[in-house]
């Protein structure tokens, strides 16, 4: 049972986030303020926001559980996966998006290819974000139900109310600046658990020695590179080809909720620096989320469900006060994920669907209001769809698998679009449509093609490769773009600065 101080910390945190977010309402006077923070934000705030929105309570519990079952190889998702991709984004892609005055990734694809590519990419991300929103609302409700004893629906409405209010009024500035506080809380709570757990097991060397004596199933627990025939979902081939080459790059370069933060930077230097700073912070994430699961092997051996490792460690290791802080850290991860999805989806709908197809040429205040109304509608959709998660326990995994359907093809057309001038609009459209179709086909018939149970890393790789090849072949057979059409859109050309000089 939680102590009174723990309840106080959690409630104070929720109220504090609401008030801080609402404070930034006064900075929102235009659609650029709402979607891009008026291009005024510093690199350190953006970097923290990128990291905290990418790691939520589900990741805390899930990654600790994976570490309990399989060892440190799960850390590859940050160490090998995220960091190189973030550096590639910082030095190549982000400067182009920022200087081009982009609001969304599909907007770049529309300029580089055609409106069809832009619309398909945007609709795909909108569907993914909308589905993800319901899952996150349900996860936050379960957390508050366990923690505070609140009924599920009260918990869902409380989360939606707090996050929805500050996202509706404050836009992306409120999202990023509340994320800064949530980042600090997450790191303090996470590291408190790591250090106290390390003390409990008698230090790192002692823990390694104890786990090594626990049986042959723990033989590879401290091997970051797993053999191809491993029973874990992290064989080195999947990590190298699926994660490092495709999914990590597609996520950090083609994900609206990540890149949109960098587009809020006050200048190009801050836009680049935000990704570089974020990549440095990312190096610490496996320590926060992976190490407690490893130490639970010693403290709580024989757990049937690895996902119980982290809750058990919190219950047995942390004193009153720090338990509340740790739950606040959990909630921080959830809230930052929800607010980023809300704002990014509103941006995609307003800029890629509403403005081109429903009402062109309206005044700026109109698009600001559309963005705010879209945020409210998304809140309602998220709340309404959240109970689906209770009917399908594997829906979180299903949504991550859904991401593997389209991330490979989208990254293929992004990569060729910026580096190869010969890529044509029909090459990009063919690669996107056929690549997504191929990924769906591989997943439906995965038992015939793959030996591991969850082959999403391999699906990402093969759909990327097919999309890449189709883009090249079709582009060589169709009419190429003129130099004027490519100005500011490919790596070898001078970047076009829209409407204003840097």
KOLKOL-393792 format. One line per 4 residues: number of its first residue (from 0); for each residue x, y, z of C-alpha. Coordinates in nm, 3 decimals. Layout:
BEGIN
NUM	X,Y,Z ~ ...
***
This chain:
BEGIN
0	0.000,0.000,0.000 ~ 0.127,0.348,-0.081 ~ 0.218,0.589,0.196 ~ 0.053,0.931,0.227
4	0.366,1.104,0.093 ~ 0.346,0.892,-0.224 ~ -0.015,0.994,-0.291 ~ 0.079,1.358,-0.233
8	0.370,1.341,-0.480 ~ 0.159,1.185,-0.758 ~ -0.134,1.429,-0.718 ~ 0.101,1.730,-0.689
12	0.278,1.617,-1.005 ~ -0.048,1.589,-1.206 ~ -0.173,1.932,-1.093 ~ 0.171,2.088,-1.148
16	0.186,1.959,-1.508 ~ -0.160,2.100,-1.581 ~ -0.074,2.446,-1.448 ~ 0.266,2.455,-1.622
20	0.111,2.352,-1.954 ~ -0.167,2.611,-1.930 ~ 0.092,2.884,-1.863 ~ 0.215,2.854,-2.223
24	-0.130,2.941,-2.362 ~ -0.023,3.308,-2.379 ~ 0.248,3.225,-2.636 ~ 0.002,3.082,-2.893
28	-0.124,3.346,-3.138 ~ -0.088,3.172,-3.476 ~ -0.083,2.826,-3.633 ~ 0.299,2.842,-3.646
32	0.301,2.904,-3.270 ~ 0.066,2.609,-3.216 ~ 0.240,2.358,-3.445 ~ 0.603,2.481,-3.444
36	0.630,2.688,-3.124 ~ 0.694,2.999,-3.333 ~ 1.035,2.845,-3.418 ~ 1.168,2.979,-3.091
40	1.267,2.682,-2.872 ~ 1.620,2.592,-2.747 ~ 1.802,2.267,-2.828 ~ 1.821,2.138,-2.469
44	1.444,2.148,-2.421 ~ 1.379,1.979,-2.757 ~ 1.641,1.710,-2.688 ~ 1.485,1.624,-2.352
48	1.138,1.620,-2.509 ~ 1.246,1.378,-2.785 ~ 1.385,1.133,-2.530 ~ 1.102,1.142,-2.276
52	0.827,1.113,-2.538 ~ 1.000,0.806,-2.682 ~ 1.006,0.618,-2.352 ~ 0.689,0.560,-2.154
56	0.562,0.345,-1.868 ~ 0.497,0.061,-2.113 ~ 0.863,0.076,-2.213 ~ 0.978,0.082,-1.849
60	0.779,-0.231,-1.772 ~ 0.829,-0.404,-2.109 ~ 1.205,-0.348,-2.145 ~ 1.270,-0.449,-1.783
64	1.068,-0.764,-1.851 ~ 1.268,-0.836,-2.168 ~ 1.594,-0.784,-1.974 ~ 1.468,-1.025,-1.706
68	1.399,-1.289,-1.972 ~ 1.674,-1.229,-2.231 ~ 1.945,-1.008,-2.078 ~ 2.113,-0.690,-2.197
72	2.066,-0.746,-2.572 ~ 1.741,-0.546,-2.552 ~ 1.965,-0.240,-2.492 ~ 2.051,-0.253,-2.863
76	1.728,-0.066,-2.934 ~ 1.886,0.248,-2.787 ~ 2.262,0.192,-2.803 ~ 2.284,0.046,-3.156
80	1.944,0.153,-3.284 ~ 1.862,0.508,-3.183 ~ 2.196,0.686,-3.149 ~ 2.338,0.639,-3.504
84	1.995,0.718,-3.651 ~ 1.967,1.039,-3.448 ~ 2.311,1.154,-3.563 ~ 2.219,1.083,-3.928
88	1.899,1.282,-3.879 ~ 2.087,1.571,-3.715 ~ 2.348,1.620,-3.986 ~ 2.153,1.531,-4.304
92	1.774,1.538,-4.279 ~ 1.679,1.786,-4.004 ~ 1.859,2.086,-4.169 ~ 1.663,2.026,-4.491
96	1.329,1.999,-4.316 ~ 1.398,2.304,-4.096 ~ 1.527,2.532,-4.373 ~ 1.248,2.429,-4.607
100	0.989,2.560,-4.360 ~ 0.822,2.218,-4.334 ~ 0.546,2.145,-4.084 ~ 0.529,1.769,-4.153
104	0.736,1.485,-4.302 ~ 0.462,1.405,-4.557 ~ 0.485,1.770,-4.666 ~ 0.845,1.706,-4.773
108	0.739,1.385,-4.951 ~ 0.467,1.580,-5.131 ~ 0.717,1.837,-5.257 ~ 0.972,1.574,-5.354
112	0.728,1.326,-5.513 ~ 0.359,1.422,-5.546 ~ 0.041,1.489,-5.350 ~ -0.061,1.121,-5.358
116	0.258,1.017,-5.173 ~ 0.204,1.296,-4.920 ~ -0.156,1.193,-4.854 ~ -0.086,0.817,-4.821
120	0.206,0.880,-4.583 ~ 0.003,1.126,-4.375 ~ -0.308,0.905,-4.350 ~ -0.089,0.609,-4.248
124	0.072,0.804,-3.962 ~ -0.264,0.951,-3.853 ~ -0.415,0.600,-3.828 ~ -0.114,0.471,-3.636
128	-0.113,0.763,-3.390 ~ -0.492,0.744,-3.337 ~ -0.471,0.370,-3.254 ~ -0.171,0.425,-3.028
132	-0.355,0.698,-2.837 ~ -0.623,0.458,-2.712 ~ -0.359,0.211,-2.593 ~ -0.175,0.483,-2.400
136	-0.496,0.606,-2.235 ~ -0.574,0.252,-2.121 ~ -0.219,0.202,-1.990 ~ -0.238,0.524,-1.787
140	-0.577,0.419,-1.649 ~ -0.445,0.079,-1.537 ~ -0.148,0.253,-1.373 ~ -0.368,0.500,-1.181
144	-0.611,0.221,-1.089 ~ -0.330,0.016,-0.933 ~ -0.159,0.317,-0.778 ~ -0.444,0.534,-0.652
148	-0.734,0.288,-0.654 ~ -0.928,0.509,-0.895 ~ -1.186,0.340,-1.123 ~ -1.061,0.283,-1.480
152	-1.293,0.539,-1.643 ~ -1.213,0.810,-1.386 ~ -0.844,0.747,-1.454 ~ -0.890,0.769,-1.834
156	-1.087,1.094,-1.807 ~ -0.834,1.242,-1.563 ~ -0.545,1.169,-1.801 ~ -0.738,1.298,-2.103
160	-0.843,1.608,-1.913 ~ -0.499,1.708,-1.791 ~ -0.303,1.634,-2.109 ~ -0.584,1.752,-2.338
164	-0.619,2.090,-2.169 ~ -0.256,2.194,-2.189 ~ -0.210,2.050,-2.539 ~ -0.528,2.223,-2.663
168	-0.433,2.564,-2.528 ~ -0.053,2.562,-2.532 ~ 0.026,2.365,-2.849 ~ 0.371,2.217,-2.902
172	0.542,2.474,-2.675 ~ 0.340,2.341,-2.380 ~ 0.415,1.983,-2.492 ~ 0.792,2.039,-2.505
176	0.829,2.247,-2.187 ~ 0.618,2.006,-1.978 ~ 0.829,1.725,-2.125 ~ 1.141,1.893,-1.979
180	0.999,1.863,-1.626 ~ 0.878,1.510,-1.700 ~ 1.227,1.416,-1.824 ~ 1.386,1.536,-1.497
184	1.131,1.347,-1.287 ~ 1.179,1.032,-1.493 ~ 1.558,1.040,-1.458 ~ 1.553,1.111,-1.082
188	1.301,0.833,-1.015 ~ 1.467,0.587,-1.254 ~ 1.821,0.636,-1.127 ~ 1.707,0.618,-0.764
192	1.571,0.270,-0.837 ~ 1.886,0.164,-1.026 ~ 2.129,0.274,-0.751 ~ 1.925,0.126,-0.465
196	1.878,-0.199,-0.659 ~ 2.251,-0.218,-0.731 ~ 2.318,-0.175,-0.359 ~ 2.066,-0.451,-0.283
200	2.240,-0.707,-0.510 ~ 2.588,-0.620,-0.381 ~ 2.721,-0.437,-0.685 ~ 2.753,-0.514,-1.056
204	3.023,-0.786,-1.034 ~ 2.835,-0.971,-0.762 ~ 2.515,-0.963,-0.971 ~ 2.696,-1.099,-1.280
208	2.848,-1.383,-1.076 ~ 2.511,-1.478,-0.921 ~ 2.327,-1.479,-1.255 ~ 2.606,-1.687,-1.418
212	2.550,-1.964,-1.162 ~ 2.172,-1.979,-1.214 ~ 2.173,-2.220,-1.507 ~ 2.241,-2.255,-1.882
216	1.940,-2.042,-1.980 ~ 2.130,-1.739,-1.844 ~ 2.446,-1.817,-2.044 ~ 2.391,-1.533,-2.294
220	2.236,-1.287,-2.052 ~ 2.530,-1.046,-2.074 ~ 2.596,-1.082,-2.449 ~ 2.478,-0.767,-2.622
224	2.514,-0.942,-2.961 ~ 2.291,-1.250,-2.982 ~ 2.350,-1.538,-3.231 ~ 2.122,-1.570,-3.534
228	1.955,-1.885,-3.392 ~ 1.876,-1.724,-3.055 ~ 1.536,-1.786,-2.898 ~ 1.513,-1.416,-2.809
232	1.352,-1.167,-3.051 ~ 1.692,-0.995,-3.090 ~ 1.918,-1.199,-3.325 ~ 2.216,-0.999,-3.456
236	2.084,-1.020,-3.812 ~ 1.751,-0.863,-3.713 ~ 1.925,-0.599,-3.501 ~ 2.169,-0.504,-3.780
240	1.942,-0.511,-4.086 ~ 1.595,-0.454,-3.942 ~ 1.671,-0.218,-3.653 ~ 1.996,-0.033,-3.729
244	1.949,0.008,-4.105 ~ 1.572,0.053,-4.124 ~ 1.344,0.085,-3.818 ~ 1.565,0.317,-3.612
248	1.632,0.547,-3.908 ~ 1.268,0.541,-4.016 ~ 1.160,0.624,-3.660 ~ 1.405,0.909,-3.599
252	1.391,1.057,-3.951 ~ 1.038,0.979,-4.067 ~ 0.832,0.996,-3.745 ~ 0.628,1.316,-3.724
256	0.619,1.324,-3.342 ~ 1.003,1.317,-3.328 ~ 1.094,1.545,-3.619 ~ 0.826,1.807,-3.545
260	1.006,1.888,-3.220 ~ 1.327,1.969,-3.410 ~ 1.131,2.198,-3.643 ~ 1.040,2.416,-3.343
264	1.409,2.513,-3.294 ~ 1.501,2.882,-3.297 ~ 1.762,2.830,-3.573 ~ 1.928,2.555,-3.773
268	2.209,2.510,-3.520 ~ 1.957,2.445,-3.241 ~ 1.765,2.205,-3.469 ~ 2.080,1.996,-3.526
272	2.199,2.027,-3.165 ~ 1.861,1.905,-3.030 ~ 1.906,1.567,-3.201 ~ 2.273,1.539,-3.100
276	2.191,1.626,-2.737 ~ 1.898,1.382,-2.747 ~ 2.128,1.104,-2.875 ~ 2.365,1.164,-2.581
280	2.074,1.139,-2.335 ~ 1.952,0.824,-2.513 ~ 2.269,0.644,-2.404 ~ 2.138,0.650,-2.045
284	1.791,0.512,-2.123 ~ 1.890,0.141,-2.119 ~ 2.045,0.195,-1.774 ~ 1.712,0.331,-1.648
288	1.481,0.072,-1.803 ~ 1.698,-0.237,-1.850 ~ 1.910,-0.262,-1.534 ~ 1.619,-0.304,-1.287
292	1.506,-0.610,-1.486 ~ 1.856,-0.761,-1.472 ~ 1.884,-0.706,-1.098 ~ 1.538,-0.857,-1.046
296	1.682,-1.191,-1.169 ~ 1.882,-1.198,-0.843 ~ 1.630,-1.030,-0.609 ~ 1.315,-1.204,-0.745
300	1.423,-1.520,-0.930 ~ 1.166,-1.748,-1.091 ~ 0.900,-1.493,-1.188 ~ 0.657,-1.648,-1.438
304	0.595,-1.313,-1.609 ~ 0.905,-1.100,-1.673 ~ 0.688,-0.788,-1.688 ~ 0.638,-0.825,-1.312
308	1.012,-0.759,-1.255 ~ 0.992,-0.380,-1.238 ~ 0.679,-0.352,-1.016 ~ 0.831,-0.612,-0.781
312	1.158,-0.417,-0.760 ~ 0.973,-0.091,-0.685 ~ 0.770,-0.264,-0.415 ~ 1.068,-0.432,-0.247
316	1.347,-0.173,-0.294 ~ 1.210,0.182,-0.279 ~ 1.117,0.358,0.048 ~ 0.803,0.576,0.089
320	0.837,0.900,-0.108 ~ 1.055,0.745,-0.375 ~ 0.773,0.504,-0.465 ~ 0.552,0.804,-0.540
324	0.833,0.966,-0.739 ~ 0.879,0.647,-0.942 ~ 0.510,0.629,-1.022 ~ 0.524,0.998,-1.117
328	0.811,0.903,-1.350 ~ 0.591,0.631,-1.503 ~ 0.311,0.878,-1.548 ~ 0.552,1.134,-1.693
332	0.642,0.889,-1.968 ~ 0.276,0.822,-2.046 ~ 0.174,1.188,-2.048 ~ 0.464,1.291,-2.272
336	0.373,1.015,-2.519 ~ 0.007,1.120,-2.523 ~ 0.071,1.493,-2.564 ~ 0.316,1.438,-2.852
340	0.068,1.210,-3.034 ~ -0.212,1.464,-2.992 ~ -0.015,1.759,-3.128 ~ 0.156,1.566,-3.409
344	-0.167,1.410,-3.534 ~ -0.342,1.748,-3.525 ~ -0.054,1.891,-3.732 ~ -0.070,1.608,-3.988
348	-0.447,1.641,-4.030 ~ -0.452,2.022,-4.049 ~ -0.152,2.063,-4.283 ~ -0.169,1.750,-4.501
352	-0.544,1.677,-4.520 ~ -0.756,1.979,-4.420 ~ -0.557,2.263,-4.581 ~ -0.496,2.097,-4.924
356	-0.832,1.918,-4.963 ~ -1.101,2.079,-4.745 ~ -1.029,2.453,-4.723 ~ -0.742,2.608,-4.913
360	-0.632,2.968,-4.860 ~ -0.812,3.033,-4.529 ~ -0.662,3.281,-4.282 ~ -0.411,3.164,-4.023
364	-0.650,3.190,-3.727 ~ -0.880,2.942,-3.902 ~ -0.603,2.678,-3.924 ~ -0.510,2.744,-3.561
368	-0.871,2.673,-3.458 ~ -0.882,2.359,-3.680 ~ -0.566,2.232,-3.505 ~ -0.724,2.286,-3.163
372	-1.055,2.123,-3.263 ~ -0.865,1.825,-3.410 ~ -0.687,1.787,-3.075 ~ -1.024,1.765,-2.898
376	-1.163,1.515,-3.150 ~ -0.851,1.298,-3.112 ~ -0.897,1.306,-2.734 ~ -1.251,1.174,-2.774
380	-1.134,0.903,-3.018 ~ -0.856,0.799,-2.778 ~ -1.096,0.780,-2.483 ~ -1.359,0.591,-2.686
384	-1.114,0.333,-2.828 ~ -0.914,0.278,-2.506 ~ -1.127,-0.018,-2.381 ~ -1.026,-0.215,-2.692
388	-0.691,-0.268,-2.520 ~ -0.858,-0.464,-2.243 ~ -1.016,-0.703,-2.495 ~ -0.690,-0.763,-2.682
392	-0.396,-0.800,-2.440 ~ -0.148,-0.811,-2.729 ~ -0.266,-0.489,-2.890 ~ 0.047,-0.296,-2.789
396	0.265,-0.550,-2.971 ~ 0.019,-0.545,-3.262 ~ 0.056,-0.168,-3.294 ~ 0.436,-0.193,-3.295
400	0.402,-0.459,-3.565 ~ 0.171,-0.226,-3.760 ~ 0.453,0.029,-3.755 ~ 0.677,-0.225,-3.931
404	0.422,-0.232,-4.218 ~ 0.502,0.118,-4.335 ~ 0.828,0.235,-4.176 ~ 1.047,0.042,-4.423
408	0.883,0.176,-4.743 ~ 0.859,0.533,-4.606 ~ 1.228,0.531,-4.513 ~ 1.317,0.395,-4.859
412	1.146,0.686,-5.035 ~ 1.287,0.940,-4.786 ~ 1.641,0.809,-4.834 ~ 1.629,0.799,-5.214
416	1.433,1.123,-5.228 ~ 1.701,1.324,-5.053 ~ 2.013,1.148,-5.189 ~ 1.923,1.051,-5.549
420	1.813,1.323,-5.790 ~ 1.689,1.069,-6.047 ~ 1.406,0.948,-5.818 ~ 1.068,1.031,-5.975
424	0.718,1.082,-5.840 ~ 0.599,0.749,-5.982 ~ 0.898,0.566,-5.836 ~ 0.814,0.699,-5.491
428	0.441,0.623,-5.519 ~ 0.501,0.267,-5.646 ~ 0.757,0.196,-5.373 ~ 0.526,0.323,-5.098
432	0.214,0.133,-5.207 ~ 0.383,-0.196,-5.304 ~ 0.621,-0.183,-5.005 ~ 0.333,-0.148,-4.755
436	0.138,-0.424,-4.931 ~ 0.443,-0.653,-4.919 ~ 0.495,-0.587,-4.546 ~ 0.130,-0.676,-4.475
440	0.168,-0.995,-4.683 ~ 0.485,-1.100,-4.495 ~ 0.314,-1.046,-4.160 ~ -0.002,-1.239,-4.254
444	0.204,-1.537,-4.373 ~ 0.496,-1.495,-4.132 ~ 0.497,-1.863,-4.027 ~ 0.595,-1.958,-4.383
448	0.887,-1.715,-4.403 ~ 1.032,-1.673,-4.052 ~ 1.132,-1.902,-3.765 ~ 1.097,-1.648,-3.482
452	0.756,-1.565,-3.337 ~ 0.770,-1.188,-3.377 ~ 0.964,-1.109,-3.699 ~ 0.888,-0.736,-3.722
456	1.259,-0.649,-3.758 ~ 1.292,-0.877,-4.061 ~ 0.964,-0.749,-4.210 ~ 1.095,-0.391,-4.184
460	1.416,-0.488,-4.362 ~ 1.257,-0.678,-4.653 ~ 0.981,-0.419,-4.712 ~ 1.248,-0.145,-4.710
464	1.463,-0.340,-4.958 ~ 1.170,-0.405,-5.193 ~ 1.058,-0.040,-5.171 ~ 1.413,0.074,-5.246
468	1.446,-0.153,-5.553 ~ 1.101,-0.064,-5.690 ~ 1.171,0.308,-5.647 ~ 1.497,0.276,-5.843
472	1.351,0.062,-6.124 ~ 1.034,0.267,-6.176 ~ 1.228,0.595,-6.153 ~ 1.465,0.484,-6.429
476	1.162,0.406,-6.650 ~ 0.976,0.734,-6.590 ~ 1.035,1.103,-6.656 ~ 1.281,1.268,-6.419
480	1.228,1.597,-6.236 ~ 1.387,1.922,-6.357 ~ 1.660,2.094,-6.158 ~ 1.414,2.371,-6.073
484	1.164,2.120,-5.928 ~ 1.437,1.965,-5.711 ~ 1.573,2.290,-5.572 ~ 1.602,2.264,-5.194
488	1.477,1.906,-5.184 ~ 1.785,1.691,-5.258 ~ 2.120,1.670,-5.082 ~ 2.322,1.797,-5.375
492	2.118,2.110,-5.438 ~ 2.108,2.447,-5.268 ~ 1.834,2.447,-5.007 ~ 1.534,2.665,-5.081
496	1.441,2.887,-4.790 ~ 1.074,2.965,-4.810 ~ 0.935,3.308,-4.746 ~ 1.225,3.431,-4.537
500	1.601,3.439,-4.519 ~ 1.789,3.263,-4.244
***
